């Protein structure tokens, strides 16, 4: 009878004697060759089995690249008075000087959440995405490189390749890369390195003296291009979601009307002039919070009203330029997002 292993691989059977057997204990001698002195045959058998073993089990300690097609970072703005929640994502390739990069885009996210705990999917994208840089991994060296087109960090140049982060560093090493340096002086060192199950994979994590951490394949506390929690100048932010996939698969979509509740609201006129009226439904109670801003997150009007059933409130918005704006309305645990046109 032909053994199971040889039966599943005719080529192996041709190179192994008839006594080739499948060892159920999966030891290194899984292909046992009897009465053969052919060293070449033995090497072929063991090479085949090694490939099978590696392809069957995860190899811990291998580098997790950051520049992956479809990678998405959802970032929350901790400043309640602004609307700088944003998405960073990698889509498409660009070849420069013989190196292949992934394109990094940034796009605003509209949300009524006032805390990280409330910032939950679905996430609503507004405005247009902006190409802010390029990213690539050197897998052998375990380093991430980037080319910045726009950056809040004065240490990193624009239009030139810079080292972003070095995941090959050891405990006690100062952080390397333009994001971690202040005029060439290291500002933090690695306190400890651990392997943790994060975002679905075993990843190496560098804990640093400033209290932040850098996760292999993901980046810092506020996304891939961060040395702290500042990814927008002057705005304290925190990464809340990492996903590899399409916008839909990662819980992202375009803004619409009444996606998150307050379904009885009526808002007019739209297109608007110097004011906007909001007709409240009969379930309204407590307070209602209103913010009107553009696609860049700049807030033009914010107000708080007593939310009385069936009343109509007026939001003044004189002097706005023509174009699209966004209205966020919050009441209790509900939030509603609306696209407004000004002519």
C-alpha positions as CSV (number, residue, x, y, z in Angstrom):
1,X,0.0,0.0,0.0
2,X,1.3,3.5,-0.9
3,X,1.6,5.6,2.3
4,X,-0.7,8.7,2.7
5,X,2.1,11.3,2.3
6,X,3.4,9.7,-0.9
7,X,-0.1,9.3,-2.2
8,X,-0.7,13.0,-1.9
9,X,2.5,13.9,-3.6
10,X,3.3,11.7,-6.6
11,X,6.6,13.5,-7.2
12,X,7.7,12.7,-3.7
13,X,6.8,9.1,-4.2
14,X,8.9,8.9,-7.3
15,X,11.9,10.2,-5.4
16,X,11.3,8.1,-2.3
17,X,11.5,4.3,-1.8
18,X,8.4,2.3,-1.3
19,X,9.0,2.4,2.4
20,X,8.4,6.2,2.6
21,X,5.8,6.6,5.5
22,X,3.9,9.5,7.0
23,X,4.9,9.9,10.6
24,X,1.7,10.8,12.6
25,X,3.8,12.6,15.2
26,X,5.0,15.2,12.6
27,X,8.6,14.7,13.8
28,X,11.5,15.7,11.6
29,X,11.8,12.1,10.4
30,X,8.3,12.3,8.8
31,X,9.7,10.8,5.6
32,X,11.6,7.8,6.7
33,X,13.6,6.2,3.9
34,X,14.5,2.6,4.3
35,X,17.4,0.8,2.6
36,X,18.5,3.9,0.7
37,X,21.9,5.5,0.7
38,X,20.8,8.2,-1.7
39,X,21.6,11.5,0.2
40,X,20.1,13.6,-2.5
41,X,16.8,11.8,-2.1
42,X,16.8,12.4,1.6
43,X,17.5,16.1,1.2
44,X,14.6,16.4,-1.2
45,X,12.2,14.7,1.2
46,X,13.3,16.8,4.2
47,X,13.1,20.0,2.2
48,X,9.6,19.2,1.1
49,X,8.5,18.5,4.6
50,X,10.1,21.7,5.9
51,X,8.1,23.8,3.4
52,X,4.9,22.0,4.4
53,X,5.6,22.7,8.1
54,X,6.4,26.4,7.5
55,X,3.3,27.0,5.4
56,X,1.1,25.2,8.0
57,X,2.1,27.2,11.1
58,X,2.6,30.9,11.8
59,X,6.2,31.8,12.1
60,X,6.5,34.1,15.1
61,X,9.0,36.9,15.1
62,X,8.6,37.7,11.4
63,X,8.4,41.4,10.5
64,X,4.9,42.8,10.0
65,X,5.0,45.4,7.2
66,X,3.1,48.7,7.6
67,X,2.8,49.6,3.9
68,X,-0.1,47.3,3.0
69,X,-2.7,48.0,0.3
70,X,-6.0,48.8,2.0
71,X,-4.6,49.6,5.4
72,X,-6.8,52.1,7.2
73,X,-6.3,54.0,10.5
74,X,-9.3,55.8,12.1
75,X,-8.1,58.7,14.3
76,X,-10.2,60.5,17.0
77,X,-9.7,64.2,17.8
78,X,-9.8,64.8,21.6
79,X,-10.7,68.5,21.2
80,X,-14.5,68.6,21.5
81,X,-14.7,72.0,19.8
82,X,-13.3,70.8,16.4
83,X,-14.1,68.2,13.8
84,X,-10.7,66.9,13.0
85,X,-11.5,63.2,13.3
86,X,-9.9,61.7,10.2
87,X,-9.0,58.6,8.3
88,X,-5.5,57.7,7.0
89,X,-5.4,55.0,4.3
90,X,-3.0,53.4,1.9
91,X,-4.2,52.9,-1.7
92,X,-2.3,52.5,-4.9
93,X,1.4,52.3,-5.8
94,X,4.0,54.8,-6.8
95,X,7.6,54.0,-8.1
96,X,10.3,56.5,-7.2
97,X,14.0,56.1,-7.7
98,X,13.6,52.3,-8.0
99,X,11.6,51.9,-4.8
100,X,7.9,51.0,-4.7
101,X,5.7,53.0,-2.3
102,X,2.1,53.0,-1.2
103,X,0.2,56.2,-1.4
104,X,-1.1,57.6,1.9
105,X,-4.3,59.6,1.9
106,X,-6.1,61.6,4.6
107,X,-9.8,62.3,4.8
108,X,-12.1,63.9,7.4
109,X,-14.6,61.9,9.4
110,X,-17.8,63.4,10.7
111,X,-18.9,62.3,14.1
112,X,-21.0,63.6,17.0
113,X,-18.9,61.6,19.5
114,X,-17.3,63.6,22.3
115,X,-15.2,60.7,23.7
116,X,-13.1,57.9,22.3
117,X,-15.5,55.4,23.9
118,X,-18.4,56.8,21.8
119,X,-16.5,57.0,18.6
120,X,-17.8,53.9,17.0
121,X,-18.5,52.6,13.5
122,X,-20.0,53.4,11.1
123,X,-17.7,56.3,10.4
124,X,-18.9,58.9,8.0
125,X,-16.4,60.4,5.5
126,X,-16.7,64.0,4.4
127,X,-15.0,66.2,1.8
128,X,-12.3,64.8,-0.5
129,X,-9.3,62.7,0.3
130,X,-5.9,64.4,0.2
131,X,-2.6,62.7,-0.8
132,X,-0.3,63.5,2.1
133,X,2.7,61.2,1.5
134,X,4.1,57.8,0.5
135,X,5.2,54.9,2.5
136,X,7.4,51.8,2.1
137,X,8.9,49.0,4.2
138,X,12.4,47.6,4.1
139,X,11.4,44.2,5.3
140,X,15.0,42.9,5.7
141,X,16.1,45.9,7.9
142,X,12.6,46.1,9.6
143,X,12.4,49.8,8.9
144,X,9.6,52.1,7.6
145,X,10.4,54.9,5.2
146,X,8.1,57.8,4.0
147,X,8.0,60.7,1.7
148,X,6.0,63.6,3.2
149,X,4.0,66.0,1.0
150,X,2.6,67.8,4.0
151,X,3.5,67.2,7.7
152,X,3.0,69.0,11.1
153,X,6.6,68.0,12.0
154,X,9.3,70.5,11.3
155,X,11.9,67.7,11.7
156,X,10.8,65.9,8.6
157,X,11.5,67.3,5.2
158,X,8.9,67.3,2.4
159,X,9.5,65.6,-0.9
160,X,12.5,63.6,0.3
161,X,12.6,60.1,1.7
162,X,12.9,60.0,5.5
163,X,13.2,57.1,8.0
164,X,9.9,57.0,9.8
165,X,10.5,54.3,12.3
166,X,13.0,51.5,13.0
167,X,11.5,48.3,14.4
168,X,14.9,46.6,14.6
169,X,16.0,48.6,17.6
170,X,16.6,47.0,21.0
171,X,16.0,48.0,24.6
172,X,17.9,51.1,25.6
173,X,18.1,52.4,22.0
174,X,17.0,55.9,21.3
175,X,14.2,56.1,18.8
176,X,15.4,56.7,15.2
177,X,13.6,58.5,12.4
178,X,12.7,62.1,11.6
179,X,9.4,61.9,13.6
180,X,11.3,61.1,16.8
181,X,14.0,63.6,16.6
182,X,14.2,67.2,17.7
183,X,16.9,68.9,15.7
184,X,18.9,65.7,15.6
185,X,18.6,65.1,19.4
186,X,16.8,61.8,20.4
187,X,13.8,62.6,22.5
188,X,12.9,59.1,23.7
189,X,14.4,55.6,24.2
190,X,13.0,52.1,24.2
191,X,12.2,50.9,27.8
192,X,10.9,47.4,26.8
193,X,9.9,45.3,23.9
194,X,7.0,42.8,24.1
195,X,5.1,40.6,21.7
196,X,1.3,41.0,21.9
197,X,-1.8,39.9,20.1
198,X,-3.0,43.2,18.6
199,X,-5.4,43.9,15.7
200,X,-5.6,40.2,14.9
201,X,-1.8,39.3,14.8
202,X,1.1,38.8,17.1
203,X,3.0,42.0,16.8
204,X,6.2,43.4,18.4
205,X,5.6,46.4,20.5
206,X,8.2,48.9,21.5
207,X,7.4,50.8,24.8
208,X,9.3,54.1,25.1
209,X,10.3,56.4,27.9
210,X,7.7,59.0,27.0
211,X,4.8,56.6,27.7
212,X,3.9,55.9,24.1
213,X,4.2,52.7,22.3
214,X,5.0,51.8,18.7
215,X,3.3,48.7,17.2
216,X,5.0,46.8,14.4
217,X,2.9,47.1,11.2
218,X,0.6,49.8,12.7
219,X,2.6,52.7,14.1
220,X,2.3,55.0,17.1
221,X,-0.6,56.1,19.3
222,X,-2.1,58.3,16.6
223,X,-1.4,56.3,13.4
224,X,1.5,55.5,11.1
225,X,3.1,58.9,10.9
226,X,3.2,59.8,14.6
227,X,5.8,60.2,17.4
228,X,3.1,61.1,20.0
229,X,-0.6,61.8,19.8
230,X,-0.3,64.8,17.5
231,X,-1.1,64.1,13.8
232,X,-2.8,67.4,13.2
233,X,-0.9,70.6,14.3
234,X,-2.1,71.6,17.8
235,X,-4.8,68.9,17.9
236,X,-4.5,66.0,20.4
237,X,-5.5,62.7,18.7
238,X,-5.7,59.0,19.3
239,X,-6.0,56.0,16.9
240,X,-9.2,54.1,17.7
241,X,-9.4,51.6,14.8
242,X,-7.0,49.8,12.4
243,X,-8.3,47.7,9.5
244,X,-7.1,46.3,6.2
245,X,-9.8,46.2,3.6
246,X,-12.2,48.5,1.6
247,X,-14.0,51.5,3.2
248,X,-17.2,49.4,3.4
249,X,-15.4,46.4,5.0
250,X,-13.8,48.8,7.6
251,X,-17.1,50.5,8.6
252,X,-16.5,53.7,6.5
253,X,-19.0,55.4,4.2
254,X,-20.2,58.7,2.8
255,X,-22.2,61.1,4.9
256,X,-26.0,61.1,4.3
257,X,-29.0,62.4,6.2
258,X,-30.2,61.1,9.6
259,X,-27.9,58.1,9.6
260,X,-27.7,58.0,13.4
261,X,-31.1,58.9,14.6
262,X,-33.2,62.0,15.2
263,X,-35.3,60.9,12.2
264,X,-38.1,63.3,12.8
265,X,-36.0,66.4,12.2
266,X,-36.8,68.7,9.3
267,X,-34.1,71.1,8.1
268,X,-34.7,73.9,5.6
269,X,-34.0,75.8,3.4
270,X,-31.4,73.7,1.6
271,X,-29.8,75.3,-0.4
272,X,-29.6,77.9,2.4
273,X,-28.9,81.6,2.6
274,X,-28.0,83.4,5.9
275,X,-30.0,81.1,8.2
276,X,-31.1,77.5,8.7
277,X,-34.3,76.3,10.4
278,X,-34.5,73.0,12.2
279,X,-38.0,71.7,13.0
280,X,-37.9,69.4,15.9
281,X,-40.0,66.2,16.3
282,X,-42.3,65.3,19.1
283,X,-39.7,63.0,20.8
284,X,-37.3,65.9,21.5
285,X,-36.2,66.5,25.1
286,X,-33.3,67.9,27.0
287,X,-30.7,69.9,25.0
288,X,-29.8,70.0,21.4
289,X,-26.3,70.8,20.1
290,X,-25.7,72.1,16.6
291,X,-22.4,72.6,14.7
292,X,-22.0,73.9,11.2
293,X,-18.6,73.4,9.5
294,X,-16.9,72.9,6.1
295,X,-15.0,69.9,4.7
296,X,-11.7,71.0,6.4
297,X,-13.3,70.8,9.8
298,X,-13.4,74.6,10.3
299,X,-16.4,75.4,12.6
300,X,-18.5,78.4,11.5
301,X,-21.4,78.1,13.9
302,X,-22.1,76.2,17.1
303,X,-25.0,76.6,19.4
304,X,-27.0,74.9,22.2
305,X,-30.8,75.0,22.4
306,X,-33.5,73.6,24.7
307,X,-35.0,70.7,22.9
308,X,-38.8,71.2,23.2
309,X,-41.0,68.9,21.2
310,X,-42.4,70.3,17.9
311,X,-40.5,73.6,18.1
312,X,-38.5,75.2,15.4
313,X,-35.0,76.6,16.1
314,X,-33.0,79.0,13.8
315,X,-29.3,78.7,13.2
316,X,-27.7,82.0,12.0
317,X,-25.0,81.5,9.4
318,X,-24.4,84.8,7.5
319,X,-21.4,85.4,5.4
320,X,-20.7,81.9,4.3
321,X,-19.1,81.4,0.9
322,X,-20.9,79.2,-1.7
323,X,-20.3,75.5,-1.5
324,X,-21.1,72.4,0.6
325,X,-21.1,72.5,4.5
326,X,-22.0,69.9,7.1
327,X,-24.4,70.2,9.9
328,X,-24.1,67.9,13.0
329,X,-27.0,67.8,15.5
330,X,-26.7,66.0,18.8
331,X,-29.4,65.3,21.4
332,X,-29.2,62.8,24.2
333,X,-27.5,59.7,22.8
334,X,-28.4,60.4,19.2
335,X,-26.5,62.2,16.5
336,X,-27.6,63.3,13.0
337,X,-25.4,64.5,10.1
338,X,-26.6,66.6,7.2
339,X,-25.0,68.0,4.0
340,X,-26.0,71.6,3.4
341,X,-25.5,73.6,0.2
342,X,-24.9,77.4,0.3
343,X,-25.4,79.3,-3.0
